[in-house]
Amino acid sequence: MDEATIKVIVFDLDGTLYEETEHFDYYAEQVAKRLKTADRPRFWDDYRAVLAGRHPLRIGTVYDTKEDLILQLEEGDVREVRRWSGELLPAADVKAAYPRPVAIDLDRFFSIGDLWWVPSSIGRHYGLANADTYAAFLETREWMMGTEFQMNGAPGLAETLAQLREKAALVLMTNSPEPDSEAILRKLGLAGLFDEKIFQAAKPIKTAAHLAAIRARFGVDYQQMLCVGDNIGNDIAPARRLGCRTMLIDAYGLAKPGDADVIVASTSACVPVLRRLL
């Protein structure tokens, strides 16, 4: 990555600008309480199994909410399908069910790119509707705005972004709503550092369209844009297809060499990389 050419840096928020994880368990609690009482123990068994890596649903898979199947994709093509139990579907059944590449959306096909999608996918498996899990999400975001959710911020991040803003435009692009996102930015000491903020961005569906608008607004080429995020499908892959530079925060150690221009393990680890742009 040629640091001297970077003129715009686009950041995701959740999982990218902070490292706290307590909110995932809180979100799981909000989903679980909306389930039938008989389904709650199974929900928690599955949730713990996913976190321990003992469930077919895991980071990097796709959950088909309509068919209740777990997919492994490669460039959109379905390579493997498992039932919730872990049973592998025969290749002929896979081809019949998914004859064309799968397009990730925010309703039927859930890309499990981070832990936000785990409670919602398990909830859908046990009968909740999209409206139910989204209500649980909003309740979680409201809790994150309050004093109970403590946030420390990655050491040096706020200072680094303040200095970077003198050399490059900073853009926030998040799928989360504005009120709670702004509250989180204030907790992190990042309020007022972004030249543009895009909330409820509907990534990955609209990632490319947003990046095109950012490119036009700041009058730069895609090669002069750096996209920083923790979700390959939402933040990184669409940016790479356009020619943007990318930095992936790979907290789960699942990335392959070449998935991004720079791969780091945490928000803290991305700070030294960002400082090289100064």
C-alpha positions as CSV (number, residue, x, y, z in Angstrom):
1,M,0.0,0.0,0.0
2,D,1.5,3.4,-1.1
3,E,0.8,5.5,2.0
4,A,1.7,8.7,0.2
5,T,-1.3,8.4,-2.2
6,I,-4.1,8.0,0.4
7,K,-6.4,11.0,0.4
8,V,-9.6,9.5,1.9
9,I,-9.9,6.9,4.7
10,V,-13.3,5.2,5.2
11,F,-13.9,3.5,8.6
12,D,-16.5,1.0,9.7
13,L,-17.6,1.5,13.4
14,D,-18.5,-1.6,15.2
15,G,-15.6,-4.0,15.5
16,T,-13.3,-1.5,13.8
17,L,-13.1,1.6,16.0
18,Y,-13.5,-0.2,19.4
19,E,-12.6,-3.6,20.8
20,E,-15.3,-4.1,23.5
21,T,-17.4,-7.3,23.1
22,E,-19.8,-7.3,26.1
23,H,-22.6,-6.0,23.9
24,F,-22.8,-9.3,22.0
25,D,-23.9,-11.2,25.1
26,Y,-26.3,-8.4,25.9
27,Y,-27.7,-8.7,22.4
28,A,-28.1,-12.4,22.7
29,E,-30.1,-11.9,25.9
30,Q,-32.5,-9.5,24.1
31,V,-33.0,-12.0,21.3
32,A,-33.5,-14.9,23.7
33,K,-36.1,-13.2,25.8
34,R,-38.2,-12.9,22.6
35,L,-38.2,-16.6,22.1
36,K,-40.7,-19.2,23.4
37,T,-39.6,-20.3,26.8
38,A,-39.0,-23.9,25.6
39,D,-36.6,-22.7,22.9
40,R,-34.4,-20.5,25.2
41,P,-32.2,-23.3,26.5
42,R,-31.5,-24.5,22.9
43,F,-30.8,-20.9,21.9
44,W,-28.1,-20.6,24.6
45,D,-26.6,-24.1,23.8
46,D,-26.2,-23.0,20.2
47,Y,-24.9,-19.6,21.1
48,R,-22.2,-21.1,23.3
49,A,-21.4,-23.7,20.7
50,V,-20.9,-21.0,18.0
51,L,-18.6,-19.0,20.3
52,A,-16.6,-22.2,21.0
53,G,-16.3,-23.2,17.4
54,R,-18.4,-26.3,17.8
55,H,-21.3,-25.3,15.6
56,P,-21.7,-25.3,11.8
57,L,-22.7,-21.7,12.0
58,R,-19.5,-19.7,12.4
59,I,-17.8,-16.5,11.3
60,G,-17.3,-16.7,7.5
61,T,-20.5,-18.7,6.7
62,V,-23.8,-17.6,5.4
63,Y,-27.2,-18.4,7.0
64,D,-30.1,-18.9,4.7
65,T,-33.0,-17.8,6.8
66,K,-35.6,-19.2,4.4
67,E,-34.3,-22.7,4.1
68,D,-32.6,-22.8,7.5
69,L,-29.3,-23.9,6.0
70,I,-25.7,-22.8,6.5
71,L,-23.7,-22.1,3.4
72,Q,-20.0,-21.8,2.6
73,L,-19.5,-19.5,-0.4
74,E,-16.7,-18.9,-2.7
75,E,-17.1,-15.7,-4.9
76,G,-20.8,-16.1,-4.4
77,D,-21.0,-19.7,-5.5
78,V,-22.2,-22.2,-3.0
79,R,-19.5,-24.7,-2.2
80,E,-20.9,-26.5,0.8
81,V,-24.3,-26.6,2.6
82,R,-25.0,-28.0,6.1
83,R,-28.2,-28.3,8.1
84,W,-28.4,-26.8,11.5
85,S,-27.4,-30.2,12.9
86,G,-24.2,-30.1,10.9
87,E,-25.3,-32.7,8.4
88,L,-23.7,-32.1,5.0
89,L,-26.1,-31.9,2.0
90,P,-25.2,-34.0,-1.0
91,A,-23.7,-32.1,-3.9
92,A,-26.7,-32.8,-6.2
93,D,-29.1,-31.3,-3.6
94,V,-26.8,-28.2,-3.2
95,K,-26.8,-27.6,-7.0
96,A,-30.6,-28.0,-7.2
97,A,-31.2,-25.6,-4.3
98,Y,-28.6,-23.0,-5.4
99,P,-28.1,-23.2,-9.1
100,R,-26.9,-19.6,-9.3
101,P,-24.5,-17.5,-7.2
102,V,-26.0,-16.2,-3.9
103,A,-26.3,-12.5,-3.4
104,I,-25.9,-11.5,0.3
105,D,-28.8,-9.3,1.6
106,L,-30.1,-8.2,4.9
107,D,-33.2,-10.4,5.0
108,R,-32.8,-13.9,3.7
109,F,-29.0,-14.4,3.3
110,F,-27.1,-13.4,6.5
111,S,-23.3,-13.1,6.0
112,I,-21.8,-14.1,9.4
113,G,-19.0,-11.6,9.1
114,D,-19.0,-10.7,12.8
115,L,-20.7,-11.7,16.1
116,W,-23.6,-9.3,15.5
117,W,-25.1,-11.9,13.1
118,V,-24.9,-14.9,15.5
119,P,-27.7,-14.1,17.9
120,S,-30.0,-12.9,15.1
121,S,-29.3,-16.1,13.0
122,I,-30.0,-18.4,16.0
123,G,-33.1,-16.4,16.8
124,R,-34.4,-16.8,13.2
125,H,-33.7,-20.5,13.4
126,Y,-36.0,-20.7,16.4
127,G,-38.8,-18.9,14.8
128,L,-38.3,-15.2,15.3
129,A,-39.0,-12.7,12.5
130,N,-36.5,-10.1,11.2
131,A,-38.5,-7.5,13.0
132,D,-38.0,-9.3,16.3
133,T,-34.2,-9.6,16.0
134,Y,-34.0,-6.0,14.8
135,A,-36.0,-4.8,17.8
136,A,-33.5,-6.7,20.0
137,F,-30.6,-5.0,18.1
138,L,-32.1,-1.5,18.7
139,E,-32.6,-2.3,22.4
140,T,-28.9,-3.3,22.6
141,R,-27.8,-0.2,20.8
142,E,-29.8,1.9,23.3
143,W,-28.0,0.1,26.2
144,M,-24.7,0.8,24.5
145,M,-25.5,4.5,24.7
146,G,-25.8,4.4,28.4
147,T,-23.3,4.6,31.3
148,E,-23.4,0.9,32.0
149,F,-21.5,0.1,28.8
150,Q,-18.0,1.3,29.4
151,M,-15.7,2.0,26.5
152,N,-12.0,2.7,26.8
153,G,-10.9,3.1,23.1
154,A,-7.8,1.8,21.5
155,P,-4.7,3.6,22.8
156,G,-3.6,6.3,20.5
157,L,-6.5,6.0,18.1
158,A,-8.2,9.3,18.7
159,E,-4.9,11.2,18.6
160,T,-3.9,9.4,15.4
161,L,-7.2,10.2,13.6
162,A,-7.0,13.9,14.7
163,Q,-3.6,14.1,13.0
164,L,-4.6,12.1,10.0
165,R,-7.5,14.5,9.4
166,E,-5.0,17.2,8.5
167,K,-3.8,15.1,5.6
168,A,-6.8,13.0,4.5
169,A,-10.6,13.2,4.6
170,L,-12.1,10.8,7.2
171,V,-15.4,9.1,6.5
172,L,-17.5,6.9,8.8
173,M,-19.7,4.3,7.1
174,T,-21.7,2.0,9.4
175,N,-24.8,-0.1,9.3
176,S,-25.8,1.1,12.7
177,P,-28.3,3.9,13.4
178,E,-27.2,7.5,14.0
179,P,-28.1,8.2,17.6
180,D,-26.3,5.3,19.2
181,S,-23.4,5.6,16.8
182,E,-22.9,9.2,17.7
183,A,-23.0,8.3,21.4
184,I,-20.3,5.6,20.9
185,L,-18.1,8.1,19.0
186,R,-18.4,10.5,21.9
187,K,-17.5,7.8,24.4
188,L,-14.4,7.0,22.3
189,G,-13.4,10.6,22.0
190,L,-13.9,10.5,18.2
191,A,-16.8,12.9,17.9
192,G,-16.2,15.6,15.4
193,L,-13.3,13.9,13.6
194,F,-15.1,12.7,10.5
195,D,-15.7,14.8,7.4
196,E,-18.7,12.7,6.5
197,K,-20.7,10.1,8.3
198,I,-23.0,7.5,6.7
199,F,-25.4,5.7,9.0
200,Q,-27.6,2.7,8.3
201,A,-25.4,2.2,5.2
202,A,-27.0,-1.2,4.2
203,K,-23.6,-2.8,3.6
204,P,-22.8,-4.9,1.7
205,I,-25.7,-4.1,-0.7
206,K,-24.8,-0.5,-1.0
207,T,-21.1,-0.5,-0.1
208,A,-20.0,0.1,-3.7
209,A,-22.6,2.9,-4.3
210,H,-21.5,4.7,-1.1
211,L,-17.8,4.4,-2.1
212,A,-18.6,5.9,-5.5
213,A,-20.4,8.8,-3.9
214,I,-17.4,9.4,-1.5
215,R,-15.0,9.2,-4.5
216,A,-17.1,11.9,-6.3
217,R,-17.5,14.1,-3.3
218,F,-13.7,14.3,-2.5
219,G,-12.5,14.2,-6.1
220,V,-10.2,11.3,-5.7
221,D,-9.5,8.0,-7.5
222,Y,-10.4,4.7,-5.8
223,Q,-6.7,3.9,-5.5
224,Q,-6.4,7.0,-3.2
225,M,-9.1,5.6,-0.8
226,L,-8.3,3.3,2.1
227,C,-11.2,1.3,3.6
228,V,-10.8,0.0,7.1
229,G,-13.2,-2.6,8.5
230,D,-13.6,-5.9,10.3
231,N,-16.1,-7.5,7.9
232,I,-14.6,-8.9,4.7
233,G,-18.0,-9.1,2.9
234,N,-19.3,-5.7,4.1
235,D,-16.2,-3.5,4.2
236,I,-13.3,-5.1,2.3
237,A,-14.3,-7.2,-0.7
238,P,-16.6,-4.5,-2.3
239,A,-13.8,-1.9,-1.8
240,R,-11.1,-4.2,-3.4
241,R,-13.3,-4.8,-6.4
242,L,-13.3,-1.1,-7.0
243,G,-9.6,-0.7,-6.6
244,C,-9.5,0.8,-3.1
245,R,-6.8,0.1,-0.7
246,T,-8.0,-2.0,2.3
247,M,-7.1,-2.8,5.9
248,L,-8.9,-5.7,7.6
249,I,-9.2,-6.1,11.3
250,D,-9.3,-9.9,11.5
251,A,-10.2,-10.5,15.1
252,Y,-11.1,-14.1,14.5
253,G,-7.9,-15.1,12.6
254,L,-9.9,-16.3,9.5
255,A,-8.4,-14.1,6.8
256,K,-6.3,-15.6,4.0
257,P,-3.2,-13.8,2.6
258,G,-4.4,-11.4,0.0
259,D,-7.9,-10.8,1.5
260,A,-6.8,-7.2,2.1
261,D,-3.7,-5.1,1.5
262,V,-3.1,-5.0,5.3
263,I,-4.4,-7.5,7.8
264,V,-4.2,-6.8,11.6
265,A,-5.7,-8.6,14.6
266,S,-7.3,-5.7,16.5
267,T,-8.1,-2.1,16.5
268,S,-5.1,-1.4,18.6
269,A,-2.9,-3.1,16.0
270,C,-4.2,-0.9,13.2
271,V,-3.1,2.3,15.0
272,P,0.6,1.9,14.0
273,V,-0.4,1.2,10.4
274,L,-2.5,4.4,10.4
275,R,0.4,6.3,11.9
276,R,2.5,5.4,8.8
277,L,0.1,7.6,6.8
278,L,1.1,10.7,8.8
